[in-house]
Structure formats: C-alpha cells, structure tokens
C-alpha cells in the first residue's frame, strides 16, 4: 500500500483494519458472514486503508473516501488502482466540515487524535485546524447517514467518553462498543463503537478483542485480517 514517507503524513496502522472488520462484522474467529453496505463513506480516509479493507472483507459494495490532504487523497487513488478497486471507490478531496447530506448506509471513521497535554503544540493545532476536530467528523457522519445507517468509529480508549458524548450530541446513539487490548489483562488501547440515529439505550458491550497472546504472537483473528 502506497503511504507517505515517515514524518510526512499519517501512516496506516492496524486500527484501520480493525475498524473495517468491526463494521463488517467479521472481527471474530471464525468470521461471520460480512454485513455488506451498498454505499459506505470513509471520513478522513488518508491513503484509503479503511475503505480498501472494507471492500476486501466484503463489508461494502462501494466506498466514497473523503480526505482533505491532496497528497493522501492522491495516494488513496493510487491504492484503489493498485488493488483493482477503482470502479468501486470514489476519492473526494475536501474537508469533512463541507460535507452535505447523503443517504449512506455505513459511515466509518478513524479520526485524528491529539493526546492530552499536546493540544497546544503548534503542529497539533495546525493539524486539527486542517483536518477537523472529533465533533467535525461526528457531525459529518450524521449528515451522511441515512435513516437506517450505521456509523462506526475507532478512538483511543482513554477518550472513550469523549467519543460517546460527541456521538450523542450529534443525535447518534451508541449501540455496540468493543475494547481492543494489545495483550491479555492489559488496559484497553482503543475502542470500536457503532452508533445509529435513534432512541437512547440498548448499548451492547461486546467481549474485548486481544491482539496478541502476550508473547508477541498475533491472535488468530489478527493473522487472518492481516493476511487479506
């Protein structure tokens, strides 16, 4: 997968694949039949890792990628062609704040995150101003989501309450939540959340997902997903 050089832009990590698998419903082992969306949007798509993974996992028929950085958007287009998905991917250059209403049945997002204590750093401020805040991504997802749409986010576990609050403020009610742990018995690293436009309540806390066995060996689901 084409990516920017180190320190020249956001690079792909396993969170993109986990988000796609969570949205498609194929995170567990053995994998269930994928939940296939007809029209999916990937907000802040970067080089296209989440959207491409959705297609590879059978989680979407078509993905529209929204990316504000022209270099990353160009790389996303390159990756679509390299993976022979160009007829099922559209890359749009622009800010999520400028998104208009649509009727997507799935929206996925791995938003930028500035760790606590670093929010005033010049690079962090510029990054947020350019790409958008968490609320910007959440409200954009709400605009795109159709009546029965699902909205899926991955976010650092330490800021899980911030994500849940932002979703609810936008009229999106969390219905599924899953923690991801690097090793057994460790604190959660990130959370995966699925929300819908609807009434409060009904949140299902799914079993935690563990990435390794504690000795550096990847879990079976991780091996399967990375082999795709």
N, C-alpha and C positions, 0 to 999 in steps of 0.2 A: 504494500500500500504506500503510495506517494505521501510523504509528510514534509513539513518544513524542517529545516536544519535545527539542531538543538539551540535553544535560546532565541529562536526566531519566530516562535509561534507555538500554539497549543498542539501537543502531540497525542497520539492515540494511546489509551491505556485500557485495561481490562474492563473498566466501568462501562465503556461504550457497549461492549459485547454483553455484559450482564444486563444492562438496561434493555437491549433488544430482546434478549431471551426472556426476561421478565414480562415484557409487553406481549411477546408472542406466546407466553405460557409454556415455554419449553426449558425452564431453568433446571428442573429436577431430573433425576435419573431413575428409571428410564424416562425419556421425554414423552410428554403427552402430545396429542395432535395439536399442531400450531393453531392459534387463533388468528385468522387471516383478515387483515383490514383491507378494504378496497382502496381507500385514499388516506395515506399517512403523511404527516408533516414532521420534519426533524428540525427543531429550532436551535439555532446556534450550531449548525451541523459540522463546523470545522471542515475536515477533509472527507467527511461522509461516512465515518466508521459506524455510527448507529444505524443510519439508513441502509447502508450496504449489508450490515448484519441482519437487519430485519428481513431483507429480501432473501438472503442466504438461508435463513431459518424458516422461511415460509410464513413470516408474520405480516406481510403486506404485498399487495399487487402492484402498487405504485407509491413512490415516496417523493415528496417535494421537500427539498432542503433549503433552508433559509440561513444565509451566512453574510455577515457584514464585511468581513475581511476579503478583499478581492483575491489575494494570494491563496487563501484557504479555499475560497469558492472555486478557483481555477483548479486546485489540486483535487477537489471533490469531483469535478467534471472529468479529470484525468482518470481518477479511480473508478468512476462509473464505466468509462470506456474500457479500461483495463480488465474489469470484471464482467464485461459484456452485459451490463445492465442499463446502458444509455437510453434504451427505449422505455425503461420503467422508472427513470429518475429525472427529475427536473431540478436544476440548481438555480435559485433566485438570489441575486446579490442585493442585500438591503438589511436595514435594521428591523428587529422584531417590533420596535415601537411603531413602525409604519404599516404593520400588517392590518389588512381589512378582514371583514368577516368571510368565513368559508363554511363548508359543510363536511369537514374531515371526520372520519370515524375513529382515528387514532392520532394523537399528538405525543411525540416523545421529545425529551429534552435533558441534556446533561449540561446545566448552566454553568457559567464561570463562577468561581468561588474565591473570595478574598478572605484568608484566615483572620480570626480576631487578632487585633493588635497591629495588623498591617494595612488597615483600611486607609491610613493617611499617607502611605508611601506613594510617591509620585507615579510610579508605574501602575500601582493598583488603582489609583484614582483615574488615570487615563484609560486603563482597561475597562473599568466599569462604565465610564462615560461613553466609550466607543461601542462596547458590546451590549450594555444594558444591565440593569440590576435584576435580582431574582424576581421582584414584582413585575418588571417589564416582561420577562419570559412567561410568567404565570398568566398575566392578563392577555398576552398574545395567544397563549394556548387556549384560553377561554373564548377568545374571538373566533378561533379556527374550529373549535369543537362543535360538532353537530349535536342534535338532541340526544342521541344515544352513544355519543363518542366516549372513548376512554383517553385519559391524559396521564402519561407516565413520566416520572422524574427520578433521577438519581441525584443524591445530595449527601454531603458529609453527615455522618450520624450525630456528631456533636451539635449540628444546627438543624436537627430534625424538626424541632418545634417551630423554628422559623419558617421552614418549608410548609408545614401543615397549616400554620397561621396564614401564610400568603395564599395558599390554595383556597382556604375557606373565605378569605376576604374577597376573592375573585368569584365566589359562587361555585367553587369546585369542592365537592365533599370527598375526602379520602375514604376509599373502600377496601384497599389492600395495602399492607405495609410489610416489608420484609427487610430484615437486617442482614448485612454481609460482614463476615468475620474473616480476617486473614488466616487465623489459626483457631483450633478448638479452645474454648474457655477464654478467648480474648474479647475485649470490648468490641462493639460493632465499629466497623470502619466507615461504611456508607449505609444509607437506607434507600430502598426502592419503594416508590409509592405510586399507586394507581388511584386516580380520582375521577369522579363523574359529576356532571351538573345534576344536583338532586337534593333530597332532604338529608339532614344530618343523621348520623348513626349508621350502624351496620359495618363498622370498620373491622376487618379480619386481620389479625396479626399472624402472619404465616411463620413456619419454623425458620430459624436462622440458617443462612447459607454459608458454609465454611469452604474457603478456597483451597486450603492445604491441610495435610494431616498433622502438621506441627513439626515435621521433619524435613520440610521443604518439598515434599511430593505433592503435586497437584491432585485435587479431588477428581473423581471420575467425571462429574459434570463439566468441570473446567477443562479437562483434557478433551472432552468431546466438543465443546464450544470452540476452543482454540484450533481444533483440527478442521473446522468448517472452512 
